[in-house]
Amino acid sequence: MVVAVLAMLTPYLDEFDAVLDVGCGANLAYDFAIARQRKLVYGIDFTMNFLRLAPKDRSGVFLAQADALRLPFRDGAFDAVISSETIEHIPDESAAIAEIARVLRPHGLLFVTVPNLWNADRLIRIARTRDFTIKLMEGHAREYSPRHLRRLLRHQFAIERQISVGFGWTGRYGAPLERLLKLPGFRRFCKSIALVARKR
């Protein structure tokens, strides 16, 4: 997901100085990359164990344990927020989006990724096994279609861009499928849905 987040962020680097990573986890690769661009980066995670696993040398990245439904920051504190593979774990998704909007300044940016419910891997598995039971990944309260995510964001955000997030497939069949998933009509079958949205 590091590549997808950086692909979303890079064209907007001149538009923000302070960024909040909601659900940062222990892997801070894109947070460090952003901090190297002289941005102020804050990461929060609900799970203290993830924060304990984060690298000890965190120059430019500040971490805290916090609940995405009660972010410990003032209104409009950030120019941008990252929420990568996080919202699907939160029971009240609408409250999480409202809280993210609260801490964003007017016209601030949201970089969001969520797992795609109807991704190509799942559809291929369904076709092979003829088992139409949808098994969500462990820990997920839900997974998303592009329409569901857009509907979730529409009251507080305007969508600016969608990024393709592939599976990393290679080989004779995998590589052509990866290329196919980058085409506009096939993005809906990507591994994750990645959107850039701007606060209204």
Stockholm file with secondary structure:
# STOCKHOLM 1.0

chainA/1-200         MVVAVLAMLTPYLDEFDAVLDVGCGANLAYDFAIARQRKLVYGIDFTMNFLRLAPKDRSGVFLAQADALRLPFRDGAFDAVISSETIEHIPDESAAIAEIARVLRPHGLLFVTVPNLWNADRLIRIARTRDFTIKLMEGHAREYSPRHLRRLLRHQFAIERQISVGFGWTGRYGAPLERLLKLPGFRRFCKSIALVARKR
#=GR chainA/1-200 SS CHHHHHHHHGGGGGGCSEEEEETCCSCCHHHHHHHTTTCEEEEEESCHHHHHHSCSCCTTEEEEECBTTBCSSCTTCEEEEEEESCGGGCSCHHHHHHHHHHHEEEEEEEEEEEEBTTCHHHHHHHHHHCCCCCCCCTTCSCCBCHHHHHHHHTTTEEEEEEEEECCCCCHHHHHHHHHHTTSGGGGGGSSEEEEEEEEC
#=GC SS_cons         CHHHHHHHHGGGGGGCSEEEEETCCSCCHHHHHHHTTTCEEEEEESCHHHHHHSCSCCTTEEEEECBTTBCSSCTTCEEEEEEESCGGGCSCHHHHHHHHHHHEEEEEEEEEEEEBTTCHHHHHHHHHHCCCCCCCCTTCSCCBCHHHHHHHHTTTEEEEEEEEECCCCCHHHHHHHHHHTTSGGGGGGSSEEEEEEEEC
//
